[in-house]
């Protein structure tokens, strides 16, 4: 077995690989950029080697630097993780030529399957069902429009070398195609150094289902069942689960057989994933093959008990698979939520900055369900603009899908982040949402359920009562702390506009209060002043709420429901109704930067007439190009930026008359 492995990646996947190597008794070398010098992966690895400045093109994408680090440290193998050079056949071939083991598939398999255009042709020749489309190279927007008309709208525009949700657009018209083609080519050139683009029919209301395959260098190939990854935003997965609630045993077997056949046709010899687009009728078509470890691999590990990183290492060493297809069974259900530094209330735009506070749910067995948290950052770390803004992959397992969803809801409650915007409230809202819980999913889920964007969610009766009880308890503790013993029993609790009459009946191990005529009991209370999480049981149901003291009360968030909660005497509460409401400033004539980023292009000038929906400018952030459009008709009064400028979030870019 290898004695030392170099990890050519960063963040949570580097940490994940180090954990398996430690268990196997293998030393690790972590390469890092200047931005990652103080990272968790660098701290955990046995050795670390600086390979360049923060931009990936000057560090993690430089094969020469990585090979030099291998020579410098005496590592025998390289694990590429995912992204960066993980699907670069040239890199894998160079390692082979240099007698360095590549912990991934052989270069020929990467070449055959890693290129989206070639893989589609290869799959069709191998008898795998494929989506109608145009796999040839396309030279111009005009040619793209002609081809799209032949295929029939809607049409998906995809970068041949794409991945991670980058280099993808859906066009519903000629105008969409012309604009999207140019944007995808630019994104592809920037992110992958390859601007080739292809087109395929976009399947309406589709589901994204993928099969995990595993091969060795002795011709053995198996599959480890499916994952459903239909909950996506900007074509990037957000929530994944295994198995899929759509598939029956017959479809699962057919999909698995096709995936294995395709892998066998290219002599696949590592972990890989065959992705399919599936209809609601369980029809399915080959989408692409990812010749690497997937981000969402933990859910497969949780339902099979197989460590995929270990299997990749053993295969690269030359061991035969110890697993047979007949040995594998689906055990329970697993859910993964990707926790990102992004603002769900502003279209999931990236957020960068320092992670001032990060409290995680306890990993392990919680009695009926398991929690796993794969993270590459710690409290105090910086979320950089140079890389993917993922904070963690939070996973839960339970015997049933309903149990795994409920477990995820509780684990998200126990996750607390400060310093950057994050999507925890959105993930928690999905866990409570009826369509998701029913399993009737599609890749349009977010657009269909939140057509006007994700906003603050209405509180359930449980959330109202839990927030009120938490506020009453905290108010009492703080009042005693300030020196005034609390003798009053009658209070009014105001949750934003909702008014609740409260009468305290008992204070002790059980906090008993009558809320609007209904008794509520709070027990197992775990909170002290200054702590951001309030844990307790309300009428026997455990919950965790995020709490923050405000000038006139408390900000309380339980899952996706957030409210300003005020505790006051009834007479004071009556006066609140007489206060005038604040009028929000008019920002309708301004376009502000929705995120920190780089201005790629500006399409308007002062005095220009602009129609609603027209492109105003393009901002690049986190390697994604974001088109900013006019939200109303009008004349441009001023443009405050130019191409090439770096802008912070909320900076005014364009003003209208």
N, C-alpha and C positions, 0 to 999 in steps of 0.2 A: 504494500500500500504506500501511497505518497507520504513523505514525511513533512513536506512543506508545500503549501498552495498559495499562490498570489491571487488576490481578489481585485479584478479590474473593474470596480464599480464603487458605489458610495451609498450612503443612507441606509434605509432599513434593510435592503437586500444584502448589503455587505455584512451588517450585523447578523442577519439570518444565517448566512453562510458560515460565519465565524462560530456561531453556536453549534452547528452540526460538526464542524471540524474539531472543535474542542472535545465533543463527545466521542469522536473517532480517534482522538489522540494525534491529530494532525496540526502542525504549526501553521500560522497564517501570516501573510504579508499584505498589508493594506496600502495601496497607492492612494494618493490624495492630492487635491488641488490646494492652492493657497486659501481658498474660501473654506475648505474642510479641515484645516490644520488642527482644530480643537474638537473634531467630531467624535461621536461615540464609537464609531467603527475604528478610528485611529487609536482611541484609548484601549479598545478591547483586543486589537490584533497584537501578535507577538512582535512584529516589526512593522514599520511604516516608512514609505518612500514618497517624497514630494516629486510630482511629475509636471507641475506647471501652474500657470495662473488660473483664475476662477473659470473663465469661459471653457466649456467642454471641448471646443475645437482646439484649445491650446493645452489640454490636459488629458481628459478621459478618452478622447477620440484619437490620440496620437499613439499609434501602434509602436513606433520606435521607442518612445519613452517607457512604455509598459514592458517591452522586451528587454530594454536596458535594466529596468528594475528587477526583472526575473534573473538576469545574469548577476546583478549586484548582490542579490540575496540568496542565490542558490535554490530558488523555488523550482519545483519539478513540473508544476502544472498551473494553469490559469483558469479561474472560474470567472466568466464575464458577467454573471448576473443577468439582468435584462436591460434593454436599451443600450446606448453607447455602441460598443463593438460586438455585442452578443450575437448579432446576425450578419456579421461581416465575413463573408467567405474568404476574402483576401487575408484577413487577420488570422483566421483559423488555419489557412494554408501556410502562412509564414511561420506560425508556431510549429506546425508539423515539420516544416523544412528545417527548423532550428532545433528539432528533437525536444520540443516542449509540449507536454500534453495539453490539449484544449478540452476543458470539461464542458462538453456540448457535442453536437453532432458533427460528422465529418464534413469537410468543406463542400463536397459534391452535393450532399443533401441540402446544405444551406443554400447553395447556388440554385438548385432545382426548385426549392420551395420558398426561399427567402424573398425572391423577386416576385411581386404580385402578378405581373403579366405572364412570366414564364410558368408560375405555379398553376394559373388558371388553365393554360394550354396543357400542361402536364396532367392535371387532374381530369380534364376532358378525355385525354387519350387513355387514361387509366380506368375510365368508366365511372368516374365519380360525377354525380349530378352537379352542374354548375349554373350560376345565374346568367341569363342572357346579357351580352355586352360586347364591347369592342376592346380587344386585347392588344391591338397594334399601337404603335407610337402615334401621337397626335402633335402636329406642329404649330397649330394656330387656334385662336378662339373661334375663328370662322369655321374651320374644319370640325372643331368640337361641336359646334351648333348643328352642323349638317348631320354628324353621326348621331347626336342626341335625338334629333327628329326621327331618324330611322329606328332607333331603339324604342322611342316613345317616353315622354316625361311621365313621372319624375325619374331623373337619372342621377346616379351617384358619381362624383368626380373624386378619384383617389390617386394619391401619389404611389408610384410603383414601389418605392423603397420605404413607404410610410409605416407608421406604427404609433401606438400610444395615443390614438385619437387625433394625431396631427396629419395635415395634408388630406383632409376629407371635406367635401361640401356636397349638399344635395341641391340640384337645380330643378326648378319646376317650370322654367320658361327659358326662351332664348336669351333674355337679358341676364337671368341668373347664371346661365351656362357661360356666357362671355365673361362676366365678372368673376365667377367662381373659378373658372379655368385659370385665369391669371393669378388669382390669390393662392390656389393650390400649388401652382408651379413655383411661386415665390417662397411659400412655406417649405416646400419640399427641398428646394435648393438650399435654403437657410438651415433647415434641421438635419437633412440627410446628405447634402452635397450631390443630389441626384434629382433633377426636375422632371423626370419622365412621369407622365400622367396617363391613366386609362379610365374608361367609362364603363359602367354596368347599370343594368336596370335596378331601380330602387324598389324593393319589395315593400308594399304598403303594410303597415301595422305588423312589422316583423318581430321575431324574437331572436336573440343572440344566444346560441347554445354551442358549447365547444366540448371536444373530447380530449382528455389527457392521454397521451400515449407515452410509452416507455420502451426503449430498445437497448440492446447490447451489441457487442462486436462479434457475436456468434450467430446472428440471424434471428434471435428471439425478439418478438415484439408483442406487447400486451397493451390494453387500454385500462384506464382506471376510472371509467364512467364519465359522466358529463358534469359540466358547470353551467348554470344559467347566468348570463351577464347582461340582461336586457335593460337594467336601470342605468342609463347613461346620460351624460350631459356633454355637449360639444363632442359627441362621438367617443367619449372616454368613459370607461366603466366607473361606476360609483359604488354600487352594491352588487355582490355576487353571491350565489348560493349553490350548494350541491346536496342532493341531486336537483334536477329541474322539476318543477311542479307540472310541466306540460307533458313530459314523456311517459309513455307506457312502456312495458317491458319489450314489446315487439319493436318499437321505434328505437329504443335505447340499444338493442342488439344490432339493428340495421345501421345505425349511425356509428356505433363502435366498430363494426365490421368494415365500413367504408374507411374510417380513419386508419385502422390497422393496415388495410390493403394499400392505402396511399403511402403510409410510412414504409411499408415493406418494399414498395416499388422504387424507393430512393435509398434503400439500405440504411434506414434510419437507425441510429445507435445511441440515443440519449433520451432525455425528456423533451417532449415537444407537445404542441397543441394544434389540433385541427379544428378550425372554427367554421361553424355553419350558420346560415341565416335560415330560420325556421318559420313556417306559416302557422297560424293558429290551428290549422287542420293537421298538424304534425308533418307536413311536407318539409323537406329540408334541402338546402343547396350549399355546396362547398363555397366558403368565403375566402379563406386563406389558411396557410399553415405558419404558425410562429415557431421557428426552430430554436427555441430557447425555453427557459423557465418562465412561466407566466407570473405576473404580479399576484394574481388571485390563487396561486397554488395551495395556500394553506387550507382552503375549504376541502380540497381533495384529500389532503393529508388527514384532516379531521374525520372524514367519513370512511377512510380506508386504513388508517394507521400506518401508512407508508411515508417515510421521509424521502421526498423527491430529491432533495439536495444530496443526500447520502447515496441514493441510487445513481445519480449522475456521476458522482465521484467514483463509485465502484465500476460503472461502465467504462469510464475513461481509463481506469487502471487496467481494464481488460477482463474483469470478472463477468461471468455469465449471470443473467438474472436468476435470482433465487425464487422469484414469484412466478406462478402459473396463472393463466386467466381464470381457471376453475377455482383457484384459491381465493380470489377477490370477491368480496361481498360489500354491498352498501350498508353501512352501519349508521343509522340516525340521519340527522340533517345538520348542515353547517351554513352559517351566514357570515359574509365579510362586508364590513363597512369601511370605505376608504375615507379617513379623516384628512381633509385638505385644509391648507391655509388659503381660504377663499371665502368670499362673502355671498351666501346664498340669497340674501336680500337685494343684491345688486347684480343679478344674473350670473352668479358663481364666478365673479371676477377674482383673479389672484390677489392675495394679500401677502405682503412681505414685512419683515421686522423681527424683533427679538421675542422669543417665546418666554415671556416674563414669568408665567406660571403654567405648570403642566402636572395635573394630578390624574393618575391612570386608575382604571378599575383593577382590582386584585385578580391576578391570573390564577388559573387552576380550577379545581372542582368546587362548585358552589352548591352542591347537593341537588342533583337533578339537571344541572347544566354545567358546561365548561366555558371558560373565558381564556382567550389567547390574544395577546397584543404585540404585534410586530412593529417596532418603531426604531428609527435611526436617530432620533433627536431627544434631547433632555431639556429640562427646565433651564433657561438661560441661553440656549442655542439660538442661532440666527436662521430664519427662513430666508434663503437667498433668492434673488431674482434670476440667478443663473441656472437653476435646476427646477425640476418638478416640485410643486409645493406640497407634497405629501408629508403629513406628520406621522401617521400611523395607519396600520391595517388592523382594525379591531374585529376579532372573530369570536363567534359563539357556536357551541355545539349542544344539541339536545336530542333526545330520542325521536322527536317529531318536529315538523316544520313550525307549527304554532309555538312549540316550546323554545325553539331556536330564536324565533322572532321576539318572543317575550324576553328571553335572556338578553338579546341585543339591546332592547329598550332599556333594561336595567343597567347594562354595561355602559351605555351612552350617558345615562343619568350620572354615573360615577366618573365621567370624564370631564375635567375642568381645564380650560385653556384661557390664558390672558396674554395680551400683547399683539396678537394678530387676529384678523377675522377668521372664522372657521365655520365649517358646515355641519357641526354636531346637531344644532336644532333641526336642520333639514333631514338628516339621517334619522333622527328620533321621530320626526313627523311621518316619515315613510313607514316606520315600524308600526305606527298606529293607524295607518290609512287603510280603509276597507278593501280597495281594489288590490293593493299589494298583498294584504293578508289573504285574499281569495286565491292568489296565484295566477290571476288572469293578466299577465304582463305583456308589454311590448316595448320596443326601443323608443316609442313615443310616450312612454309613461309620464315623464316629467312634464312634457309639453301638454299632454292631455289633462293631467290632474292639476297642474298649476299653469293654465294658459296665459295668465297675466303675470307670470313670475311668482316665485315663492315669497310669501309675505308672512307677517305675524299671524299665528294660528289662534283661533278661538279656544278658550279654555273649556275643558270638560267639567262636569260637576265635581268629579274627584279632584281635578287640578285647582278649581276655585277653593274648595274646602281645605285642601292641603296647603295652598298658599296663605290662606287666611289664618290657619292654625299655626303655621310656621312664623308668620309675622307677629301674631299675638304672643307666642312664646318668646321670640327674640325681643319684642318690646318690653316684656316683663323682666327679662334678664338684664337688659340695658338700663331699665329704670332702677332696679335694685342696685346695679353697679354704680349708678350716679348718686346713690345715697338716699333715694326716696323709696321707702317700702311701699309696695303696691297693694293698696287696700280696695281700690275700685273694682267692682265686678262687671259693671255695664260699660260696654265699648261699642264703637262703630268701626267696622273695617271697610275701607274703600279700596276696591281693586279697579283701578282706572275709573270707569264710570259706574261700576257696580257697587251698591251699598248693602252691607250685611250687618244686621244687629247681632251682637255677640254678648253672651252672659257666661262668665267663667264660673264653673261649678266646683272644680277641684284642681289643685296644683300639687303635684308630687310625682311619683313614678309614672302615674297616668295623668295626663293633662286633659281634663274633661270640660268641654265648652258646648253651649247650646248656640248654634248658628242658625239664625232665622227660624227658630223653633225646632231644629233637628239637632240631636246630640252628636258630637264628634269626639273621638278619643284619640289622643296622640300618646304614643308610648315608644320605648326604645330610642329616646331622643339622644342624638349625638351631634352637638353643636356647641361652640363657644365663641365669644366675640372675636371678630377678625377672620374667622374661618369662612371660606367661600362656599362650602357645601353643607347643607342642612340635611341630615339623615334621620329618619324616624319611621314609625308605622302609623298609618292613619286607619283606624278601625281594623287593625290587623294586617293591612296591606303595606308592604315596605315601599318606600320611595326615597329619592334623593333629589333635592332642589338646589339650584345655584342661587346664592343670595348675596346681595351687596347692599350695604347701608347707604341710603340716599339722604338728602337734606331734610326731607319731610316724610321719611318712611323707609321702605325697603324695595329694591328691585328683586323680584323673585322670578326665576325661570324654571319650569318643570317641563323637560323635553322641549317642545316647540312653542309652548304657551308662556308668554312673558308678560308681567304686569308690574306697575308701580303700586305697592300695597301700603296703605297708610292706616295706622291705628290711632284713634282719637276719641275724645269725649263726644257724645251725641250732639251736644250744643255746638261744638266746634265744627262738626261735620255738616250741620245745617248751614253754616256760613259758607262752606265750600261751593254750595250750589249757586251762590250769588257772585262768585268770582268770574270775571270775563275770560273767555277762552283765548289763548294765544293764537295769533294769525301767522301762519307759516309764510316766510318770504317768497316772493314770486321768482322762481328760477327757470320759468318756461322759456325765457329768451336767451338762456345760456347753455352751452355744451361744456361740461366739465370732464376732466379725465376720470374715467371710471376705475382706473388702476394706475399704479406706478409703471412706467414703461418708456419705450422709445418711439418717437413719431416716425413712421415709415414714409408716409406721404400725406399731403394736404391737397384736397380736391376743390376747395372753394377759395374765393378772394373777396375782399370788401366790395360791396355793391352788387354782388352776384345774387340773382334770384335762385332760391333752392326750394324744391318740392319735398314734401314729406316722404321719407324712405330713401332719398338720394344719399350717396356716400359723401361724407364730409371730410373724414380723414381715416387713416389706418394707424393703429397703435400695436406695437409688438411687445408682448410680455410673456415670460415663461416659455419662450420659443414658439408662441402662438401669435398669429396675426389676427387682430380684432378690428372689424370694420365698424366704425362709428357713423351712424346714419342720422339724418335730420328727423326729428320727431314731429315737425310741423312745417307748413309752407312759410316762407319768409325771405327777407333780404338780409344778407350778411352785413353786419355793422363793422365788425373787427375780427381779425385773426391774430391770435397772440403767440402762435408757435410756428415753427417751420420744420421741414423734414430733417431728421437727424438729432432733434432736441430730445433730451430726457426730461420727463415730467413726473411729478408726484401725483398721487391720487387726489382728486377734487380740485385740481388746478383748472381755472377757466381757460378753455382753448379757443372757443369761438363765441361771439356775441351776435345776436340778431336784433334788427331794429324793432 
